[in-house]
Structures are given as C-alpha cells and as structure tokens.
Amino acid sequence: MNIAAIIVAAGAGRRFGGTTPKQFVKLGGRPLMAWALAAFQQVKSVQEISLVVPARRIGWVREHIPRWGFSKVRHVAPGGRTRTDSVAAGLAALSPEAQLIAIHDGARPLIDQATIQRCLIAGRRWGTAIAAVPVTDTIKVVHTGIITETPPRDRLWLAQTPQVFRRDLLERALAARPRHLHPTDDAQLVERLNAPVRVVLGSEENIKITTPHDLERAHLILQHRRRCSLQCV
C-alpha cells in the first residue's frame, strides 16, 4: 500500500502573534514546518509528501524545498479558507497511487519516528489511526462560567497528529462535511461516517506550537534531545 503524507502549514497563526505565520518561525535554525517535513522524509514507507502553505508563500517555499533536501515533497499546494479545505487541497495534489494518507500539523515540529511508525502500522491494519495521549488533569465542562460536567478522566485523550486514514475513507469524509462544520481535526469528519477511529499512543513531546511559550518549550525539548544524542555517541 502506497503511503503519502500531507503536512498542513497554511494557518495564519493569529494566537501566536507577530507578522510571521508560526509555521515559518525558526526553531533550531529552521522553520517549524521543516522539522515536520524532515520527520516524514526519513520514514522509508512514505513515498510522497504534499505540503500545504499560504498561497502568498508558495514561491518562497518551492525555492527552499530543494535547499532543505526534502526530495519526497512532490507538491506544494495553496491553503484554503479552513483547515479542512487545506487538507482537501493537499489530498487533491497527491498521486492516485497514494492509498494511505498521514495528515500532520506543520506546527508540530517535534514528532518522532516511533509515533509516526505506530500510526502507520495501525493505519495499514485498521484503515484509521490517530496519535493521542491520555489526559492527566481533571477536565471541567463549563457553560457561562459554571461547571456543568466533570467527565471521567480515564476516558479522555488529547488528540495529536499524525492522523492516518485510507484515502477512500478520507475522501468520503471530506465530501460529506457540512459547509457550516469547521472541525479542529480530521478524525471528527471520519467519526461522522460512524467509522471506528483507532487511537495510538502519541508523545508528550509532540506539542503543537500555538503561543510563544510553546516555542520556548520546544527549544528546551530540542536541547534535551541534542544532549541525549551526544551522550549516546
């Protein structure tokens, strides 16, 4: 089964602040999205990558892809109005041979090989798989400032990416999406088809960069990884 990845890096990043979209902000000397691309570039079973970026930055990105050495990036597509529109654009750019699709956020730069492999293995077997980690805090459901529910913590997981789906299932989920629905992840669309979505253990380090504080945390994680790799040499 041919496997492809869609790296979604088309958001405006308004919560991050500043004039540069967060996926282009530097971490360890290269843009956040370049770290995500590098992770999937190194997975042997991934044949091609579709990168989705803001339309105004396509020229710059296409110029830099060869410099970064990402030979599997075959397509750079313009992002849509919503995240789901961007995923659809990335999917449309992939070759027909790609039948298992891994979708990953360009703002999750610290994804590791082990998590990717776990998701792909489960995706091959079940047709669906998402990375997630168990919730450790108590969660409160709040309405107008008042707690309405405290759901059982042992049933709650924090969804991450990659999220892996058979192409035909993902295409059906995208086609069936009501235009008023703006899901925050792709699994929500597949769930609407009543298809079971498997959860695979993710990583506490697979954080999404949303605020400058998240970027500071990512720097610390990266420094820790580098120290560990030097000690193992």
Long-range contacts (C-beta under 8 A, 24 or more apart in sequence): 1-99, 1-100, 1-124, 2-47, 2-95, 2-97, 2-98, 2-99, 2-100, 3-45, 3-46, 3-47, 3-98, 3-99, 3-100, 3-101, 3-102, 3-120, 4-46, 4-47, 4-48, 4-49, 4-50, 4-94, 4-95, 4-98, 4-100, 4-101, 4-102, 5-40, 5-43, 5-46, 5-48, 5-49, 5-50, 5-72, 5-101, 5-102, 5-103, 5-104, 5-162, 6-49, 6-50, 6-51, 6-52, 6-87, 6-90, 6-91, 6-94, 6-101, 6-102, 6-103, 6-104, 7-33, 7-36, 7-37, 7-40, 7-49, 7-50, 7-51, 7-52, 7-90, 7-104, 7-105, 7-106, 8-52, 8-79, 8-83, 8-86, 8-87, 8-90, 8-103, 8-104, 8-105, 8-106, 9-33, 9-36, 9-51, 9-52, 9-53, 9-79, 9-105, 9-106, 9-107, 10-52, 10-53, 10-54, 10-78, 10-79, 10-80, 10-83, 10-86, 10-106, 11-79, 11-83, 11-107, 12-54, 13-107, 15-210, 15-211, 16-209, 16-210, 16-211, 16-212, 16-215, 17-211, 17-212, 21-54, 21-57, 22-107, 22-209, 22-210, 22-215, 23-53, 23-106, 23-107, 24-57, 25-209, 25-215, 27-109, 27-209, 27-215, 27-218, 27-219, 27-222, 28-219, 28-222, 30-68, 32-106, 32-107, 32-109, 32-209, 33-106, 33-107, 33-109, 34-68, 34-70, 34-109, 35-109, 35-110, 35-111, 36-104, 36-105, 36-106, 36-108, 36-109, 36-111, 37-68, 37-70, 37-73, 38-68, 38-70, 39-104, 39-111, 39-112, 39-113, 39-116, 40-72, 40-102, 40-104, 40-116, 41-69, 41-70, 41-71, 41-72, 41-73, 42-113, 43-113, 43-116, 43-117, 43-120, 45-120, 46-72, 46-102, 46-120, 47-72, 47-97, 47-98, 48-72, 48-73, 48-74, 48-75, 48-94, 48-95, 48-98, 49-73, 49-74, 49-75, 50-74, 50-75, 50-76, 50-77, 50-90, 50-91, 50-93, 50-94, 51-75, 51-76, 51-77, 51-90, 51-106, 52-76, 52-77, 52-78, 52-79, 52-86, 52-87, 52-89, 52-90, 53-77, 53-78, 53-79, 53-106, 54-78, 54-79, 55-79, 82-182, 83-182, 83-183, 83-184, 84-174, 84-177, 84-182, 84-183, 84-186, 84-189, 87-174, 87-186, 88-174, 91-167, 91-170, 91-171, 91-174, 98-167, 99-166, 99-167, 99-168, 100-124, 100-164, 100-165, 100-166, 100-167, 101-164, 101-165, 101-166, 101-167, 101-170, 102-162, 102-163, 102-164, 103-161, 103-162, 103-163, 103-164, 103-165, 103-186, 104-161, 104-162, 104-163, 105-161, 105-208, 107-208, 107-209, 107-210, 108-160, 108-161, 108-206, 108-207, 108-208, 108-209, 109-209, 109-218, 110-203, 110-205, 110-206, 110-207, 110-218, 110-221, 110-222, 111-161, 111-162, 111-203, 111-206, 112-203, 112-205, 112-206, 114-203, 115-160, 115-162, 115-200, 115-201, 115-202, 115-203, 115-206, 116-162, 118-200, 118-201, 119-162, 119-163, 119-164, 119-200, 120-164, 122-164, 122-198, 122-200, 123-164, 123-165, 123-166, 126-196, 126-198, 127-165, 127-166, 127-169, 127-195, 128-164, 128-165, 128-166, 128-169, 128-187, 128-190, 128-195, 128-196, 128-197, 128-198, 129-163, 129-164, 129-197, 129-198, 129-199, 129-200, 130-159, 130-160, 130-161, 130-162, 130-163, 130-164, 130-185, 130-187, 130-197, 130-198, 130-199, 130-200, 131-159, 131-160, 131-161, 131-162, 131-163, 131-200, 131-201, 131-202, 131-203, 131-206, 132-157, 132-158, 132-159, 132-160, 132-199, 132-200, 132-201, 132-202, 133-157, 133-158, 133-160, 133-201, 133-202, 133-203, 133-204, 133-206, 134-158, 157-199, 159-185, 159-187, 160-202, 160-203, 160-206, 160-208, 161-185, 163-187, 165-190, 169-193, 169-195
